[in-house]
Amino acid sequence: MEFKKIWKWIRFIYALLFIISIVLLVVFLGLLILGMLIDQKTLLNAAIINSLTLIMALISLPGILVQLVSLLEINDKKTFTVTTNCPKCRPLVDLRVKED
């Protein structure tokens, strides 16, 4: 087999495992929350509620980190370049537009 074909299958299997793991995590948390809402004794147990809160906070940390890094990023002014024909003399003309 070619290296590209093997690499393609590895990426496909990795993506599939990633999607399955995310779905299983969401289903597990949903069942855990549903079980806590049904059983009133576990709802009153502070240790279980705190552990569930910490698990959900750990899951959301990568998203929080991405948002903070995107805030630190300096927005450079964008430059757009278009090449077109001049309507009168027909040579190619580069039009450059900068963002304010």
MMTF fields as JSON, N, C-alpha, C and O atoms, coordinates in Angstrom:
{
  "mmtfVersion": "1.0.0",
  "mmtfProducer": "UNKNOWN",
  "numBonds": 399,
  "numAtoms": 400,
  "numGroups": 100,
  "numChains": 1,
  "numModels": 1,
  "chainsPerModel": [1],
  "groupsPerChain": [100],
  "chainIdList": ["A"],
  "bondAtomList": [4, 2, 8, 6, 12, 10, 16, 14, 20, 18, 24, 22, 28, 26, 32, 30, 36, 34, 40, 38, 44, 42, 48, 46, 52, 50, 56, 54, 60, 58, 64, 62, 68, 66, 72, 70, 76, 74, 80, 78, 84, 82, 88, 86, 92, 90, 96, 94, 100, 98, 104, 102, 108, 106, 112, 110, 116, 114, 120, 118, 124, 122, 128, 126, 132, 130, 136, 134, 140, 138, 144, 142, 148, 146, 152, 150, 156, 154, 160, 158, 164, 162, 168, 166, 172, 170, 176, 174, 180, 178, 184, 182, 188, 186, 192, 190, 196, 194, 200, 198, 204, 202, 208, 206, 212, 210, 216, 214, 220, 218, 224, 222, 228, 226, 232, 230, 236, 234, 240, 238, 244, 242, 248, 246, 252, 250, 256, 254, 260, 258, 264, 262, 268, 266, 272, 270, 276, 274, 280, 278, 284, 282, 288, 286, 292, 290, 296, 294, 300, 298, 304, 302, 308, 306, 312, 310, 316, 314, 320, 318, 324, 322, 328, 326, 332, 330, 336, 334, 340, 338, 344, 342, 348, 346, 352, 350, 356, 354, 360, 358, 364, 362, 368, 366, 372, 370, 376, 374, 380, 378, 384, 382, 388, 386, 392, 390, 396, 394],
  "bondOrderList": [1, 1, 1, 1, 1, 1, 1, 1, 1, 1, 1, 1, 1, 1, 1, 1, 1, 1, 1, 1, 1, 1, 1, 1, 1, 1, 1, 1, 1, 1, 1, 1, 1, 1, 1, 1, 1, 1, 1, 1, 1, 1, 1, 1, 1, 1, 1, 1, 1, 1, 1, 1, 1, 1, 1, 1, 1, 1, 1, 1, 1, 1, 1, 1, 1, 1, 1, 1, 1, 1, 1, 1, 1, 1, 1, 1, 1, 1, 1, 1, 1, 1, 1, 1, 1, 1, 1, 1, 1, 1, 1, 1, 1, 1, 1, 1, 1, 1, 1],
  "groupList": [{"groupName": "MET", "atomNameList": ["N", "CA", "C", "O"], "elementList": ["N", "C", "C", "O"], "formalChargeList": [0, 0, 0, 0], "bondAtomList": [1, 0, 2, 1, 3, 2], "bondOrderList": [1, 1, 2], "singleLetterCode": "M", "chemCompType": "L-PEPTIDE LINKING"}, {"groupName": "GLU", "atomNameList": ["N", "CA", "C", "O"], "elementList": ["N", "C", "C", "O"], "formalChargeList": [0, 0, 0, 0], "bondAtomList": [1, 0, 2, 1, 3, 2], "bondOrderList": [1, 1, 2], "singleLetterCode": "E", "chemCompType": "L-PEPTIDE LINKING"}, {"groupName": "PHE", "atomNameList": ["N", "CA", "C", "O"], "elementList": ["N", "C", "C", "O"], "formalChargeList": [0, 0, 0, 0], "bondAtomList": [1, 0, 2, 1, 3, 2], "bondOrderList": [1, 1, 2], "singleLetterCode": "F", "chemCompType": "L-PEPTIDE LINKING"}, {"groupName": "LYS", "atomNameList": ["N", "CA", "C", "O"], "elementList": ["N", "C", "C", "O"], "formalChargeList": [0, 0, 0, 0], "bondAtomList": [1, 0, 2, 1, 3, 2], "bondOrderList": [1, 1, 2], "singleLetterCode": "K", "chemCompType": "L-PEPTIDE LINKING"}, {"groupName": "ILE", "atomNameList": ["N", "CA", "C", "O"], "elementList": ["N", "C", "C", "O"], "formalChargeList": [0, 0, 0, 0], "bondAtomList": [1, 0, 2, 1, 3, 2], "bondOrderList": [1, 1, 2], "singleLetterCode": "I", "chemCompType": "L-PEPTIDE LINKING"}, {"groupName": "TRP", "atomNameList": ["N", "CA", "C", "O"], "elementList": ["N", "C", "C", "O"], "formalChargeList": [0, 0, 0, 0], "bondAtomList": [1, 0, 2, 1, 3, 2], "bondOrderList": [1, 1, 2], "singleLetterCode": "W", "chemCompType": "L-PEPTIDE LINKING"}, {"groupName": "ARG", "atomNameList": ["N", "CA", "C", "O"], "elementList": ["N", "C", "C", "O"], "formalChargeList": [0, 0, 0, 0], "bondAtomList": [1, 0, 2, 1, 3, 2], "bondOrderList": [1, 1, 2], "singleLetterCode": "R", "chemCompType": "L-PEPTIDE LINKING"}, {"groupName": "TYR", "atomNameList": ["N", "CA", "C", "O"], "elementList": ["N", "C", "C", "O"], "formalChargeList": [0, 0, 0, 0], "bondAtomList": [1, 0, 2, 1, 3, 2], "bondOrderList": [1, 1, 2], "singleLetterCode": "Y", "chemCompType": "L-PEPTIDE LINKING"}, {"groupName": "ALA", "atomNameList": ["N", "CA", "C", "O"], "elementList": ["N", "C", "C", "O"], "formalChargeList": [0, 0, 0, 0], "bondAtomList": [1, 0, 2, 1, 3, 2], "bondOrderList": [1, 1, 2], "singleLetterCode": "A", "chemCompType": "L-PEPTIDE LINKING"}, {"groupName": "LEU", "atomNameList": ["N", "CA", "C", "O"], "elementList": ["N", "C", "C", "O"], "formalChargeList": [0, 0, 0, 0], "bondAtomList": [1, 0, 2, 1, 3, 2], "bondOrderList": [1, 1, 2], "singleLetterCode": "L", "chemCompType": "L-PEPTIDE LINKING"}, {"groupName": "SER", "atomNameList": ["N", "CA", "C", "O"], "elementList": ["N", "C", "C", "O"], "formalChargeList": [0, 0, 0, 0], "bondAtomList": [1, 0, 2, 1, 3, 2], "bondOrderList": [1, 1, 2], "singleLetterCode": "S", "chemCompType": "L-PEPTIDE LINKING"}, {"groupName": "VAL", "atomNameList": ["N", "CA", "C", "O"], "elementList": ["N", "C", "C", "O"], "formalChargeList": [0, 0, 0, 0], "bondAtomList": [1, 0, 2, 1, 3, 2], "bondOrderList": [1, 1, 2], "singleLetterCode": "V", "chemCompType": "L-PEPTIDE LINKING"}, {"groupName": "GLY", "atomNameList": ["N", "CA", "C", "O"], "elementList": ["N", "C", "C", "O"], "formalChargeList": [0, 0, 0, 0], "bondAtomList": [1, 0, 2, 1, 3, 2], "bondOrderList": [1, 1, 2], "singleLetterCode": "G", "chemCompType": "PEPTIDE LINKING"}, {"groupName": "ASP", "atomNameList": ["N", "CA", "C", "O"], "elementList": ["N", "C", "C", "O"], "formalChargeList": [0, 0, 0, 0], "bondAtomList": [1, 0, 2, 1, 3, 2], "bondOrderList": [1, 1, 2], "singleLetterCode": "D", "chemCompType": "L-PEPTIDE LINKING"}, {"groupName": "GLN", "atomNameList": ["N", "CA", "C", "O"], "elementList": ["N", "C", "C", "O"], "formalChargeList": [0, 0, 0, 0], "bondAtomList": [1, 0, 2, 1, 3, 2], "bondOrderList": [1, 1, 2], "singleLetterCode": "Q", "chemCompType": "L-PEPTIDE LINKING"}, {"groupName": "THR", "atomNameList": ["N", "CA", "C", "O"], "elementList": ["N", "C", "C", "O"], "formalChargeList": [0, 0, 0, 0], "bondAtomList": [1, 0, 2, 1, 3, 2], "bondOrderList": [1, 1, 2], "singleLetterCode": "T", "chemCompType": "L-PEPTIDE LINKING"}, {"groupName": "ASN", "atomNameList": ["N", "CA", "C", "O"], "elementList": ["N", "C", "C", "O"], "formalChargeList": [0, 0, 0, 0], "bondAtomList": [1, 0, 2, 1, 3, 2], "bondOrderList": [1, 1, 2], "singleLetterCode": "N", "chemCompType": "L-PEPTIDE LINKING"}, {"groupName": "PRO", "atomNameList": ["N", "CA", "C", "O"], "elementList": ["N", "C", "C", "O"], "formalChargeList": [0, 0, 0, 0], "bondAtomList": [1, 0, 2, 1, 3, 2], "bondOrderList": [1, 1, 2], "singleLetterCode": "P", "chemCompType": "L-PEPTIDE LINKING"}, {"groupName": "CYS", "atomNameList": ["N", "CA", "C", "O"], "elementList": ["N", "C", "C", "O"], "formalChargeList": [0, 0, 0, 0], "bondAtomList": [1, 0, 2, 1, 3, 2], "bondOrderList": [1, 1, 2], "singleLetterCode": "C", "chemCompType": "L-PEPTIDE LINKING"}],
  "groupTypeList": [0, 1, 2, 3, 3, 4, 5, 3, 5, 4, 6, 2, 4, 7, 8, 9, 9, 2, 4, 4, 10, 4, 11, 9, 9, 11, 11, 2, 9, 12, 9, 9, 4, 9, 12, 0, 9, 4, 13, 14, 3, 15, 9, 9, 16, 8, 8, 4, 4, 16, 10, 9, 15, 9, 4, 0, 8, 9, 4, 10, 9, 17, 12, 4, 9, 11, 14, 9, 11, 10, 9, 9, 1, 4, 16, 13, 3, 3, 15, 2, 15, 11, 15, 15, 16, 18, 17, 3, 18, 6, 17, 9, 11, 13, 9, 6, 11, 3, 1, 13],
  "groupIdList": [1, 2, 3, 4, 5, 6, 7, 8, 9, 10, 11, 12, 13, 14, 15, 16, 17, 18, 19, 20, 21, 22, 23, 24, 25, 26, 27, 28, 29, 30, 31, 32, 33, 34, 35, 36, 37, 38, 39, 40, 41, 42, 43, 44, 45, 46, 47, 48, 49, 50, 51, 52, 53, 54, 55, 56, 57, 58, 59, 60, 61, 62, 63, 64, 65, 66, 67, 68, 69, 70, 71, 72, 73, 74, 75, 76, 77, 78, 79, 80, 81, 82, 83, 84, 85, 86, 87, 88, 89, 90, 91, 92, 93, 94, 95, 96, 97, 98, 99, 100],
  "secStructList": [7, 7, 2, 2, 2, 2, 2, 2, 2, 2, 2, 2, 2, 2, 2, 2, 2, 2, 2, 2, 2, 2, 2, 2, 2, 2, 2, 2, 2, 2, 2, 2, 2, 2, 2, 2, 2, 2, 7, 2, 2, 2, 2, 2, 7, 2, 2, 2, 2, 2, 2, 2, 2, 2, 2, 2, 2, 2, 2, 2, 2, 2, 2, 2, 2, 2, 2, 2, 2, 2, 2, 2, 1, 7, 7, 7, 7, 7, 3, 3, 3, 3, 3, 3, 3, 7, 6, 6, 6, 7, 7, 3, 3, 3, 3, 3, 3, 3, 7, 7],
  "xCoordList": [0.834, 0.0, 0.879, 2.014, 0.335, 1.062, 0.997, 0.095, 1.978, 2.038, 0.846, 0.299, 0.44, -0.694, -1.982, -2.806, -2.152, -3.361, -3.394, -4.442, -2.244, -2.168, -2.431, -3.168, -1.829, -2.019, -3.481, -4.005, -4.136, -5.547, -6.403, -7.314, -6.116, -6.869, -6.595, -7.501, -5.36, -5.036, -5.8, -6.354, -5.841, -6.591, -8.079, -8.743, -8.61, -10.031, -10.377, -11.379, -9.548, -9.805, -9.659, -10.443, -8.672, -8.492, -9.689, -10.177, -10.162, -11.327, -12.561, -13.352, -12.727, -13.868, -13.8, -14.812, -12.627, -12.468, -12.702, -13.273, -12.263, -12.464, -13.948, -14.43, -14.674, -16.109, -16.845, -17.725, -16.492, -17.147, -16.86, -17.75, -15.628, -15.302, -16.056, -16.494, -16.211, -16.966, -18.429, -19.029, -19.008, -20.411, -20.594, -21.559, -19.676, -19.78, -19.64, -20.319, -18.773, -18.62, -19.895, -20.321, -20.504, -21.744, -22.868, -23.652, -22.951, -23.981, -23.752, -24.706, -22.497, -22.189, -22.585, -23.211, -22.224, -22.594, -24.104, -24.654, -24.778, -26.237, -26.89, -27.822, -26.41, -26.967, -26.667, -27.501, -25.487, -25.128, -26.034, -26.513, -26.264, -27.141, -28.578, -29.265, -29.041, -30.397, -30.568, -31.591, -29.586, -29.645, -29.666, -30.329, -28.941, -28.941, -30.272, -30.718, -30.909, -32.207, -33.306, -34.252, -33.185, -34.197, -34.054, -35.05, -32.829, -32.589, -32.296, -31.276, -33.176, -33.034, -31.901, -31.38, -31.509, -30.428, -29.093, -28.287, -28.857, -27.594, -27.588, -26.529, -28.772, -28.848, -28.468, -27.953, -28.718, -28.367, -26.913, -26.406, -26.232, -24.84, -23.934, -23.848, -23.27, -22.457, -21.204, -20.728, -20.668, -19.437, -19.679, -18.836, -20.81, -21.109, -21.341, -20.874, -22.063, -22.316, -21.001, -20.785, -20.13, -18.837, -17.972, -17.313, -17.964, -17.156, -17.702, -16.93, -19.027, -19.624, -19.281, -18.994, -19.313, -18.958, -17.493, -17.169, -16.615, -15.195, -14.941, -14.104, -15.648, -15.498, -15.917, -15.227, -17.047, -17.521, -16.589, -16.405, -16.004, -15.046, -13.782, -13.235, -13.31, -12.124, -12.383, -11.496, -13.6, -13.939, -13.963, -13.609, -14.379, -14.499, -13.198, -13.15, -12.144, -10.885, -10.25, -9.771, -10.216, -9.62, -10.342, -9.698, -11.66, -12.412, -12.118, -12.012, -11.984, -11.654, -10.263, -10.047, -9.324, -7.96, -7.921, -7.201, -8.676, -8.72, -9.288, -8.781, -10.331, -10.913, -9.929, -9.84, -9.192, -8.221, -7.073, -6.613, -6.609, -5.532, -6.018, -5.261, -7.259, -7.774, -7.935, -7.865, -8.15, -8.222, -6.847, -6.746, -5.789, -4.438, -3.898, -2.955, -4.493, -4.015, -4.267, -5.384, -3.221, -3.349, -3.934, -3.438, -4.992, -5.651, -4.874, -4.879, -4.215, -3.516, -4.519, -5.542, -4.199, -5.076, -4.904, -3.784, -6.005, -5.97, -5.784, -6.29, -5.049, -4.834, -5.429, -5.121, -6.268, -6.895, -6.314, -6.206, -5.941, -5.376, -6.218, -6.512, -6.601, -7.395, -6.678, -6.228, -6.57, -5.985, -7.106, -7.87, -7.187, -8.253, -7.73, -6.662, -8.479, -8.113, -8.635, -9.748, -7.807, -8.24, -9.276, -9.037, -10.414, -11.454, -11.045, -11.572, -10.117, -9.75, -8.566, -8.627, -7.482, -6.265, -5.96, -5.01, -6.688, -6.644, -5.408, -5.312, -4.463, -3.422, -3.956, -4.974, -3.247, -3.658, -3.3, -2.201, -4.231, -4.047, -4.274, -5.25, -3.362, -3.535, -4.207, -3.718, -5.315, -6.011, -5.759, -6.013, -5.263, -4.992, -5.881, -5.951, -6.554, -7.434, -6.978, -6.802, -6.787, -6.405, -7.576, -8.355, -7.675, -8.728, -8.356, -7.192, -9.335, -9.083, -8.966, -8.755],
  "yCoordList": [-1.185, 0.0, 1.249, 1.241, 2.274, 3.529, 4.207, 3.963, 5.06, 5.794, 6.731, 6.876, 7.368, 8.296, 7.577, 8.099, 6.372, 5.609, 5.176, 5.223, 4.756, 4.363, 5.567, 5.471, 6.691, 7.908, 8.346, 8.819, 8.194, 8.549, 7.684, 8.191, 6.373, 5.48, 5.769, 5.685, 6.107, 6.445, 7.688, 7.718, 8.71, 9.921, 9.639, 10.18, 8.79, 8.452, 7.715, 8.023, 6.744, 5.979, 6.871, 6.755, 7.751, 8.676, 9.61, 9.839, 10.147, 11.033, 10.288, 10.827, 9.058, 8.253, 7.955, 8.05, 7.599, 7.351, 8.616, 8.558, 9.749, 11.019, 11.343, 11.724, 11.193, 11.484, 10.526, 10.946, 9.251, 8.268, 8.573, 8.446, 8.973, 9.279, 10.509, 10.542, 11.519, 12.711, 12.354, 12.796, 11.558, 11.154, 10.337, 10.547, 9.41, 8.606, 9.463, 9.21, 10.468, 11.361, 12.153, 12.296, 12.668, 13.428, 12.526, 12.932, 11.311, 10.369, 10.011, 9.948, 9.775, 9.453, 10.593, 10.362, 11.823, 12.96, 13.141, 13.471, 12.927, 13.034, 11.998, 12.315, 10.756, 9.711, 9.992, 9.73, 10.52, 10.854, 11.954, 11.862, 12.979, 14.069, 13.579, 13.937, 12.767, 12.228, 11.344, 11.42, 10.52, 9.689, 10.507, 10.141, 11.617, 12.476, 13.185, 13.415, 13.535, 14.202, 13.232, 13.628, 11.972, 10.982, 10.594, 10.523, 10.343, 9.927, 11.164, 11.825, 11.471, 12.688, 12.587, 13.615, 11.372, 11.234, 11.667, 12.306, 11.326, 11.744, 13.231, 13.856, 13.798, 15.232, 16.027, 17.14, 15.463, 16.142, 15.907, 16.593, 14.952, 14.654, 15.692, 15.758, 16.49, 17.591, 17.093, 17.743, 15.962, 15.457, 15.063, 15.324, 14.444, 14.043, 15.27, 15.325, 16.25, 17.482, 18.204, 18.689, 18.278, 18.948, 18.211, 18.846, 16.89, 16.142, 16.299, 16.409, 16.31, 16.529, 17.918, 18.083, 18.909, 20.272, 20.354, 21.019, 19.692, 19.702, 18.98, 19.417, 17.884, 17.173, 18.069, 18.141, 18.753, 19.629, 20.831, 21.303, 21.324, 22.426, 21.972, 22.719, 20.763, 20.244, 20.045, 20.261, 19.632, 19.444, 20.78, 20.845, 21.85, 23.145, 23.942, 25.0, 23.48, 24.234, 24.473, 25.582, 23.505, 23.808, 24.93, 25.75, 24.973, 26.045, 27.399, 28.399, 27.432, 28.681, 29.145, 30.335, 28.217, 28.555, 29.122, 30.085, 28.542, 29.036, 30.45, 31.299, 30.712, 32.051, 33.074, 34.184, 32.721, 33.659, 33.928, 35.065, 32.92, 33.111, 33.966, 34.791, 33.787, 34.592, 36.052, 36.941, 36.314, 37.698, 38.359, 39.567, 37.585, 38.135, 38.417, 39.191, 37.794, 37.933, 39.358, 39.87, 39.972, 41.333, 41.248, 40.515, 42.01, 41.991, 42.87, 44.096, 42.236, 42.98, 43.453, 42.814, 44.588, 45.074, 44.198, 43.91, 43.785, 42.878, 43.658, 44.769, 43.05, 43.628, 42.681, 41.49, 43.213, 42.429, 42.865, 44.06, 41.898, 42.186, 41.5, 40.308, 42.269, 41.738, 42.084, 43.215, 41.117, 41.356, 41.328, 40.367, 42.393, 42.492, 43.229, 43.84, 43.167, 43.897, 45.32, 45.567, 46.253, 47.638, 47.751, 47.241, 48.403, 48.45, 49.236, 48.978, 50.187, 51.003, 50.43, 50.281, 50.106, 49.716, 48.221, 47.793, 47.419, 45.96, 45.312, 44.087, 46.007, 45.274, 44.842, 45.343, 43.916, 43.485, 44.549, 45.104, 44.823, 45.84, 45.18, 44.455, 45.439, 44.945, 46.028, 47.155, 45.687, 46.606, 46.139, 44.981, 47.028, 46.681, 47.524, 48.746, 46.843, 47.517, 47.115, 45.93, 48.11, 47.832, 48.129, 49.054, 47.322, 47.498, 48.66, 48.815, 49.472, 50.601, 50.139, 50.954],
  "zCoordList": [0.0, 0.0, 0.0, 0.477, -0.529, -0.56, 0.801, 1.604, 1.03, 2.287, 2.431, 3.524, 1.338, 1.395, 1.755, 2.507, 1.214, 1.496, 2.961, 3.605, 3.482, 4.889, 5.785, 6.766, 5.447, 6.233, 6.205, 7.213, 5.069, 4.94, 5.862, 6.517, 5.915, 6.786, 8.257, 9.086, 8.583, 9.972, 10.401, 11.5, 9.563, 9.892, 10.017, 10.901, 9.132, 9.173, 10.465, 11.11, 10.84, 12.064, 13.297, 14.239, 13.298, 14.413, 14.543, 15.65, 13.433, 13.473, 13.958, 14.732, 13.507, 13.928, 15.429, 16.123, 15.93, 17.364, 18.184, 19.273, 17.663, 18.356, 18.461, 19.528, 17.357, 17.357, 18.289, 19.041, 18.245, 19.118, 20.589, 21.429, 20.906, 22.301, 22.796, 23.945, 21.944, 22.34, 22.568, 23.548, 21.671, 21.824, 23.102, 23.836, 23.373, 24.592, 25.848, 26.843, 25.817, 26.959, 27.213, 28.36, 26.152, 26.302, 26.806, 27.664, 26.282, 26.743, 28.21, 28.986, 28.597, 29.993, 30.922, 31.956, 30.56, 31.405, 31.454, 32.505, 30.328, 30.312, 31.205, 31.945, 31.143, 32.01, 33.479, 34.346, 33.757, 35.129, 35.677, 36.807, 34.886, 35.318, 35.451, 36.407, 34.505, 34.575, 35.81, 36.49, 36.099, 37.3, 38.571, 39.541, 38.571, 39.75, 39.914, 41.038, 38.809, 38.912, 39.342, 40.024, 38.949, 39.325, 40.795, 41.515, 41.243, 42.627, 43.472, 43.277, 44.393, 45.188, 46.213, 46.646, 46.609, 47.588, 46.992, 47.67, 45.737, 45.119, 44.821, 44.767, 44.627, 44.369, 45.612, 45.504, 46.789, 48.034, 48.435, 49.323, 47.8, 48.12, 47.455, 46.229, 48.263, 47.738, 47.026, 46.096, 47.443, 46.822, 45.368, 44.509, 45.086, 43.705, 42.829, 41.691, 43.362, 42.601, 42.321, 41.211, 43.312, 43.118, 42.106, 41.282, 42.155, 41.189, 39.775, 38.823, 39.629, 38.31, 37.78, 36.595, 38.66, 38.261, 37.842, 36.858, 38.57, 38.21, 36.892, 36.103, 36.643, 35.366, 34.209, 33.192, 34.365, 33.284, 33.098, 31.976, 34.189, 34.07, 33.35, 32.539, 33.632, 32.944, 31.456, 30.63, 31.118, 29.708, 28.973, 27.796, 29.66, 28.99, 28.98, 28.354, 29.646, 29.684, 28.312, 28.076, 27.399, 26.09, 25.344, 24.69, 25.435, 24.784, 25.398, 24.689, 26.722, 27.405, 26.997, 26.766, 26.908, 26.506, 25.089, 24.828, 24.186, 22.804, 22.766, 22.034, 23.544, 23.575, 24.126, 23.602, 25.169, 25.731, 24.767, 24.664, 24.069, 23.097, 21.935, 21.423, 21.509, 20.4, 20.813, 19.964, 22.101, 22.555, 22.541, 22.324, 22.768, 22.781, 21.385, 21.218, 20.403, 19.037, 18.534, 18.609, 18.03, 17.507, 16.108, 15.252, 15.893, 14.589, 13.617, 13.73, 12.673, 11.638, 10.602, 10.358, 9.998, 8.944, 7.716, 7.296, 7.156, 6.022, 4.728, 4.571, 3.811, 2.49, 1.46, 1.444, 0.617, -0.438, -1.777, -2.051, -2.612, -3.925, -4.986, -4.893, -5.993, -7.1, -8.395, -8.578, -9.29, -10.606, -11.634, -11.719, -12.405, -13.408, -14.635, -14.598, -15.7, -16.918, -16.833, -16.368, -17.294, -17.369, -18.493, -19.587, -18.255, -19.291, -20.543, -21.626, -20.413, -21.57, -22.335, -23.556, -21.621, -22.334, -22.278, -22.933, -21.554, -21.489, -20.846, -20.927, -20.221, -19.497, -18.118, -17.64, -17.51, -16.18, -15.148, -15.167, -14.256, -13.228, -11.869, -11.678, -10.923, -9.554, -8.728, -8.65, -8.12, -7.223, -5.795, -5.465, -4.954, -3.56, -2.656, -2.784, -1.747, -0.793, 0.605, 0.887, 1.486, 2.868, 3.792, 3.566, 4.832, 5.823, 6.735, 7.103, 7.096, 8.011, 9.429, 10.328]
}
